[in-house]
Structure formats: structure tokens, C-alpha cells
């Protein structure tokens, strides 16, 4: 770590931020710029920003070694208002790790927004008062971004999404909970009826055709009709499972007890179970072996199906969807990457909200209930893991799922 902050980099970075704001870019992209600037100016191994929501926070921006934690849920009691102390980073479930944090709170008036932090290796010298002052300055910039409210807050459990803001004492102002419950129920019924209607209508239509025109269809026509009915029935079964899982208490995990499992083997099995229309375009580039993950092996099929289906909807049919996997000291990770329309910074967290959907593409290939990614996050977080979306270099989207090492 340098003896003091890099003030030249600080000045240059603040000017770049002002240019972003002048051009109207005040959302997550600008916040990510601030996080990278904190790392450049203050040294360390990584930096991040945890946005506070109703009851917990979520890491929505990261750089360096903290980038892998994007999308991770963080409980408020693991953070602190005293930015002059170090806190352990959370790389492992037993609380051990090789990093510590310099952290400061970010607030708009009396409203707590989140925490900006920089991670240092244990071998680094402790940062001095100047480092704390610069981090406070950058947190003030972040507060201004939130004050503008353009694209912030970003995660689905944020105060904006829940209708409640955290108070400085950690309490929660009252929200229109009863009204939202009725609205959610009405929306669920509307989405369910809409999504079920299409496959049911197609199945009924082809069944009627087979019944009334069996002889005139001929062998080829009958086989095609049966194929369509089978495909639509599979689609209907997956949709029902998705809808039920989105409202179940176990988050779709089926209540299976977590345990050590071979992620590579589970992914290969899950690829083989993908719907027939998805398997041809999915390429698994998996290592021979990885350390065992800790979680629910049976849920991998659901997670991979949802991520592959999402990639299929938002990418051209002649492009590949790749599945890769890796491990570090604390996690085992797999990624599903496509070459589709990509995901904007303002959508990388909103995509996990229930019923949220991206804009339909030109040929209308992406209908859906807006429940797939919401379901994936619920399943993964119940296994003490996390999931995130990010733009892919060269175009497209990467969905990343991290599970604890066994």
C-alpha cells in the first residue's frame, strides 16, 4: 500500500465523474467508477459498495478481489458505522480470511444508503487518517448520486423497491405493506393466467386436431402434432414448477439438506437434462475436476435451466451459450455466458426482481413470467451462495453463481 492516497489520481477521477454526471450518467455505472477510483487512490487489493435495503444489504459494485462478490447479500450487522476500524471480509463461512476492510457509511441526510469499503491484505500497513478522509469524500460523492435518484437504488430489496427506507438507528419506516400484498397477489394471478394460457391453448388446439382429423393428417402430420404437444407440455410443466417455486417457503430447493458435492459432475448431469431445444447450442467448457462445493446438488438442474433459458431468450439462435467453472480459496463458481443483447448496468440487479423483464427483442423470442432469475437467486442464497449478472466483454451477458467450498 502506498504511504498516502494518490491525490493526482483522485483529482483525475473526480473530474471524470463530473463528466459522467454532466452527460446524465448517474446510476450504477457512475457508482462503479467511484469504487474503481477508491481502489486506485487508496491502494489495497479490492474495493466495493454494499447498498442497504430493507433488512439487509447487497454488494452492487466491486473492483479487484471484491468484484467476485457482486450480487452477494450482506447483513447489516456485519458492517459498522465506525469506519476507523477494520472488519473481516467474508470470504469463508467460518469468518476467516486474509483481508481486512477500511469502511465508511454513505448517507443522504439522515438516511443510510450503504457502505463504501476498501480491502487490504493483512500484510499491508494500516491506512492513516488521510485514507479515511479520502474514503469519506468518495462516500459523499456516492451520496450525491443517490440524491439524484437516477438508477439508484438498484437491488430488488432496496428501499425504493420495498417502499421503506432504513433509518440511522437501523429501524424501518412504515410501508404500505397491506396494499403491496394485494398488488403482488393480483399481479401473480395476472402473470400466471397469461403465461399458462399460451401452452394450454396450443395443446388443446393440437389435441382437437388429432381427435377430429386423425386420418386426414397422415403419419407425418400426426407425428408433428404429437411433437408439438409434447414440447408444449414440457414447457407447461416447467412453468408450473417455476410459479410454484416462486411462492414456496423453501425457495424451490425442495428442502433437500445441503452437503458437499462435485459441481463439475452436477453441471454435466444438468446439461444432459436441459430441454431438447436448448442442448444443441450450449457448450460446456468444464475442468476435469474442482474442489467440492457445499449446497444442494439437485438444485443445479433448475438453476442451469433457468440461466440457459434466459440466455436463449436474449441471444441470436445461431450463437453458442457457454458454461464454465472455476474455484478459489473460498468458493466454487460456474458461469453461463451468451452473445446476446447484453445487460445494462441499470438492469444487473433489477433483473432479479420478481416479474421484472427486459425489453422484448425484435422477433419476440423472449416471452416469460419474469420469475426465472428471481427464483435462481432464492435458490442460490438459501445455499449461502450468491448470483450476479454482468456485461460480457465483446457483447452479451455473463451470469455467475458462486457457492461455498465444502
Order of alpha helices (4+ residues) and beta strands (2+ residues): alpha-alpha-beta-beta-beta-beta-beta-alpha-alpha-alpha-alpha-beta-alpha-alpha-beta-beta-alpha-beta-beta-alpha-beta-beta
